[in-house]
Amino acid sequence: MNIAEFLDEFRLAADEKLDLIASQLLRFEREPSNPQPVREMFLAAHTIKGGAAMLRLTDVEALSHAVEDLLSSFRDRQRTLDAPTADLLFKSFDHLRGLIAAASADSVGTEPSAWVVDFASQLRGEPSTAVAPAAVEVRRRALVVDDSPTVRELHRMLLEDCSFEVEECDNGQLALTRARAESFDLVVAGVQNAGLDGFELISALRADPRRGTRFVLVSADEGAELSRRAAECGADALVRKGSLRDERLTAVIR
């Protein structure tokens, strides 16, 4: 079995499930009497746990199992979501992302780490005997593509403020080469660029289903035709260049 290939697939699937859990947790905070967010979170956590068990990623399995147990207690109305519990859950998502990003063939089948066991106990409401370490930092990478140095610099400042490591390109064809050679979590591309325009670049990158990259198109104009083309090429968002200094693009990136 090619464990590296299975790990890549698991990372992509788990990242999507963690995004779902985080969004549904925010919904649950707003709608505490609605059972649907808890059901969605529970199923997502169960999926992560099952995948980790299959790959024998014991730390991920133990922590996701504890998240599943906590969500089950919400479902059965044994516990309620208060501020400390919500904070603990969000920390667990950060820990899971870090553990999943750091997983390798060497971590398969090892005993769960002591801090993972302790943090799992905290999630279940059991007495804690140690302090969990800070979440493993996952430095996300972004590729900025625009023929304007000023726009690229504005993007860089915004992305670095959102804890991204940023690489810049002024040419769409060069950006395609870099994105195929390296792994990027986010590509922010201007619509009009030399080599390949933003639509062509994103279409080409979307053709590789193994990548979990998100794509933001930036245009000086707006309109139904631009929105249609952005959707067709696979962009996750289309924003105007005038949004660079306001909260809209920051929210999209976060």
N, C-alpha and C positions, 0 to 999 in steps of 0.2 A: 504494500500500500504506500502510495506517495503521500506521506503525512503533510508535507509542505503544501501540496495542492489542496488537501482537505482543510488545513488550517486557514488558507486564504479564503476559501468558500465560507468557512465558519465565521471568520472575522466580518465579512461583508454582511452576512445574515444577522449576526449578533448586533452589529452596529445599528442596523435598521430597527431591530427589536428594542434596543435601548432607547433610541429616539422615540419610538412609539410609547414606551413606558413613561418616559419623561413628560411627553405631551399629555398623556392620559392622567398622570399624577396632577398636573396643573388643572386639568378639567375636574378631577375628583375634589380638589381643594375648593373649586367654585361650586360644584354640585355634589355635596357629600351624601345626599340621599339617592343619587342616581347609581344603580348597580353596574351600569355598562362600563364605566372607566375601570373599575376593579376587575371586571371579567376580562377586559382587553389586556390589562397589565399582567394578570395572572397567567393567561395563555402565552403571552410573550416571554415571561420569565421561565415558564415551563419549557418552552422551545429552546431557550438558551441552555437551561439545565440539561435537557436531553442531548443536545449537540455536544456539550462539554463532557457528558458521561460517555458518549460514544467514542470521543477522542481521548478519553481518560485525562482530561485537564482538571485535576482534582481541586485546585484552588477555585477555578471558575465554577465548577459544579457545586462546591460547598457554599460559596457565596450566593450564587443564583438560587440555590435551594432555600437558603435563609430568607432571601427576598420573596420567594414564592410563599413561604410559610407566613411571613408578615402580611402579604396581600390576602392570603387565605383567612387570616384573623379579621381583616377588614370585611371580607365577604360574609363571614359568619357573625359579624357584629360583636366580636370579642374585644376588639380594640378600635379606637377612633383615631383619625389623622389629626394630630396636633403639630405645632411648629417644630418641636424637637424631633419627632418621628419623621416628619417630612424632610428635615435637614439630614437625618441619618440615611434616609432613602436616597436622596440626591448624592450623598457621599458614596453610597454603595454603587451607584451608577458610574461615578468617576473611577472607583476602585476596579470595577468590572472592565471598563474600557482599558485601563492600564494593564490589567492581567491578560486580557485577550490580545492586546497589541504586543505584549512581551512574550506570549506563548511560543514555544518552539518544540522541536522533537525532544529536546533534553528535559522539558518540563512534563512530558507525558508519563503518567503513572506514578509520580512522586507523591509523598505524603502531603496533605494540606499544610500550608504554613501556619505557624502558631497565631500570627496576627489575623489571618483569615478566619480561623476557628473562633478567636475572641470576638472579631467584628460580627460574625454570624450570630454569636450568642447575644450581642447587643441588639441586633435586629429582632431577635426572638423575645427580647425583654428579659433575658437572663442576666445574672450578675456578671460584670466585666472584671477580668483579672489583669488586663493589660490595655495599653493605649494603642489603637491602630495607627500605623504610620500615615503620613500624608499620602494622598492619592498619587499613584505613579503618573508622572507628567507625560502626556502624549502631545508632543509638539506637532501640531497639524501644519501641513505645507500647502501653500497657495502659489499659483502661477498667474501673474498679471500680464495681460497682452494688450498693448495699445501703442499706437504710433506717436502719441504725445508724451514727452518726458514729464510734463507737468501733471497730466492725468495719472501716469504710472506712479509718481511720487505721492499723490493724494491717496491712491489705492494702497500703496505700501504703508503709509502712516495709519490708515484705517485698519488694515489687516493686522499689522503688528500690535495695534491696540487691542485687537481681538485674539492675541496670543498665537498668531500664525507666523511661520517662517516663510518669507516671501522671496520668490524669484521673478525677474522681469524679462519680458521679450517685447521687441518692437515690431516683430514680423510674425504673421500667422503660421507660415510654413515652418519657421524655426521653432515656434511654440509647439507645433504638432510633433516635431522630432523630439523635443525635450519631454513632452508629456507621455510619449510612448516609451521613452528610455527611463524615466523616473516616475515615482508615485506621488501624485498630488491629491489632496483632499478637496481642493477647490480651484476652479479656473474662473477668473474674472476677465472677460474679453470684450474689447470694443467691437462694435458692429463693423466698422470700416477699418481694415488693416491691410498692409501690404502682404503679398504671399497668398494668404487665405483670409477671407473675412470671418467675422465671428460666427456666422451661421455655418459656414463650411468647416471651420475648426471644430465646433461642437459636434456636428454631424459625424465627422471622422472619428472623434474620440468616443462618441456614443456607440460606435460600431463594435467596440471591444467590451463584451458583457462582463468581463472579469473585474472591471474597475468600478469602484464605488465613488467616483468623483462627482461632485456637485458643480453645476455650471451657472454663472451669472453673466448675462449679456448687458452691456451698457451702451446706450444710444443717446445722441443729442436730440433725437426726435422721438415721437410717440405716435400711436395710432393703431387701428385694428389690424392693418396689414403687417406691421412690425410684430405685433403680439402673435398673430397667426404663424408667421415664419419662425419666431422664437419657439413656439410650442412644437412646431413640426421638426425643428432640428434637435429638440430635446433639452432646451434650456430650462433650468429650475426656476429662474426669475429673469425678468427684464426690467431694468430701471433706467431712469434718465440720468445724464451726467450732472444735471442740476441737483440730484439727490445726494451727491457725494458728501456734502457737508452737513446733511440733516440726518435724522435718526432712521430714515427708511432703509437705506442700504446697510447700515449697521445691524438693523433687525434681521434683514435678509441673510446676512453673513452669519450672524449668531445662530 
